Amino acid sequence: MALEPRNSGTGSDPHGPAGSPPPARPPGDVVLIVSGEVDLATRDELLIRLLTVVLTSRRRVVIDLTDVDFLDAAGARALRRGHKLARDLGVDVALRGPQPGVRRVLDLTGTDVLMTVE
């Protein structure tokens, strides 16, 4: 599994020009791009990265699942747990672009009911 956070929105540096303090809450979502397999072996990595993004950005996080080939129940639990922790901190989390097999696991585990799927 590979993870890559990206800022969306203005396309400018969210930290502003060199020497200036970062804004309290930059515009746009943070997109966490996930690829490969999300399962028992990779769930902790996903959860840690998601919580790191939530804690450091305090913005809405979109987890892009477009390139996820496989998701099992452990991976879905990690998504639900991350969603709950983010929600407790006042941060929205949504899922984007799950492939049909991944979407089926989201449906079967009820993850799609808890989180917005774009």
C-alpha positions in Angstrom: 0.0 0.0 0.0 1.2 3.5 -0.8 0.0 6.7 0.7 0.4 10.2 -0.5 -1.3 13.3 1.0 -2.0 16.2 -1.3 -3.7 19.6 -0.8 -6.5 20.5 -3.1 -8.0 23.9 -3.7 -5.9 26.9 -4.6 -2.8 25.0 -5.7 -0.6 27.5 -3.8 1.7 26.6 -0.9 -0.5 26.2 2.1 2.3 27.5 4.3 2.5 30.9 2.5 5.6 32.7 1.5 8.9 31.9 3.3 9.0 33.5 6.7 5.3 34.1 7.0 3.3 32.1 9.5 1.0 29.4 8.1 -2.7 30.3 8.0 -4.9 28.8 10.7 -6.9 26.7 8.3 -5.9 26.8 4.6 -8.7 26.5 2.0 -9.4 23.2 0.3 -9.4 19.6 1.2 -6.5 17.3 1.9 -6.5 14.3 -0.4 -4.9 11.2 0.9 -4.2 9.0 -2.1 -4.1 5.3 -1.2 -3.0 2.6 -3.7 -2.4 -1.2 -3.7 -3.9 -3.4 -0.9 -5.5 -2.2 2.3 -5.7 -5.2 4.6 -4.6 -6.6 8.0 -0.9 -6.0 7.0 -1.4 -2.3 6.0 -4.3 -1.1 8.1 -2.1 0.5 10.8 -0.1 2.4 8.3 -3.3 3.8 6.8 -4.7 4.7 10.2 -1.5 6.4 11.3 -1.2 8.5 8.1 -4.9 9.5 8.2 -4.6 10.6 11.8 -1.4 12.5 11.1 -3.1 14.3 8.2 -6.2 15.1 10.4 -4.1 16.4 13.3 -1.8 18.5 11.2 -4.2 20.0 8.8 -7.6 20.1 10.6 -9.3 20.2 7.2 -11.6 17.9 5.5 -9.8 14.8 4.3 -10.7 12.9 1.2 -9.3 9.4 1.0 -8.8 8.6 -2.7 -9.3 4.9 -3.2 -9.2 4.9 -7.0 -6.0 2.9 -7.1 -6.8 0.5 -4.3 -6.9 -3.1 -5.7 -8.0 -4.9 -2.6 -9.7 -3.9 0.6 -10.6 -6.4 3.3 -12.7 -6.1 6.5 -9.6 -5.1 8.5 -8.9 -2.2 6.1 -12.6 -1.2 6.3 -12.4 -1.2 10.1 -9.3 1.1 9.9 -11.3 3.5 7.7 -14.2 3.5 10.1 -11.9 4.0 13.1 -10.1 6.8 11.4 -13.4 8.4 10.5 -14.6 8.2 14.1 -11.4 9.7 15.5 -11.4 12.5 12.9 -15.1 13.2 13.6 -14.3 13.5 17.4 -11.7 16.2 16.4 -14.3 18.0 14.2 -12.8 16.9 10.9 -14.8 15.4 8.1 -13.5 12.4 6.2 -14.9 11.2 2.8 -14.0 8.4 0.4 -13.4 8.9 -3.3 -13.5 6.6 -6.3 -13.6 3.0 -4.9 -13.4 0.3 -7.6 -16.4 -2.1 -7.7 -14.7 -4.8 -5.5 -13.6 -2.2 -2.9 -17.1 -0.6 -3.0 -18.6 -4.0 -2.3 -16.5 -4.4 0.9 -17.5 -0.8 1.9 -21.2 -1.8 1.4 -20.9 -5.1 3.2 -19.1 -3.6 6.2 -21.4 -0.6 6.5 -18.5 1.8 6.0 -20.4 3.5 3.1 -23.2 4.4 5.6 -20.8 6.1 8.0 -18.8 8.0 5.4 -19.6 10.0 2.3 -18.5 8.1 -0.8 -17.8 10.4 -3.7 
